[in-house]
Amino acid sequence: MDIKQISVFVENKPGRLATITKFLGENHVDIRALSIADTRDFGILRLIVDNPDQTITLLREAGYTVSITSVIAVAMNDEPGSLAKVLEILYMAGITVEYMYAFITRTKDHAYVVLRVEDTKDSRARDILMNNDIHLASSEDIYSL
């Protein structure tokens, strides 16, 4: 149930995000979610896309510095308190959330959040969430939104 998150190193210069997103659009890459963290000189653009393997290849061939990170996507009821419940379960299990971001979907019943936990190779976070009736979105669920 891992989701492939693409991280792209971006110089912090005017037009860099426009250039990258235009490149992705021209290559028919559909962005499902994104987040950017920046410093004075550079940023990291985090992307969830419809076809991560193809996108990674395209970006690398175009000369971008790209890395892949496994993240978890949680499907929650779209109602107040749902995110707090997920985070409380992880906190009580001693699992650290390094960062997260949400995205809007075409469904009306669910809200989705992408979580990067301290060790995504360890399935403990997934198991704990599922054992607490938290629905994890599959990669197919997310890529096809």
SULGI-V529994 format. One line per field, one symbol per residue. ss: DSSP state (H for helix, E for strand, - for the rest). phi: phi as a letter, one per 20 degrees, with the letter a starting at -180 (. if undefined). burial: # if it has 16 or more other ideal C-beta (glycine too) atoms within 10 Angstrom, else .. A space follows every 50 residues. Layout:
ss: ???
phi: ???
burial: ???
//
This chain:
ss: --EEEEEEEEE----HHHHHHHHHHH----EEEEEEEE---EEEEEEEE- -HHHHHHHHHH----EEEEEEEEEEEE----HHHHHHHHHHH----EEEE EEE------EEEEEEEE------HHHHHHHH---EE--HHHHH--
phi: .fdededdfcfecgnfffffffgfffdmeefebbbcdccfdbbdedcdcf cffffgfgfffeneeccdcecdddedfebgnffgffffffgfemdeefab bdbeceedecdcceddegbffefgfffffffdmeeefeffgffef
burial: ########.#......#..#...#....#..####.......#.#####. .#..##.##....#.#....######.....#...##.##....#.#..# #.#.#....########..#....##.##....#.##...###.#
//
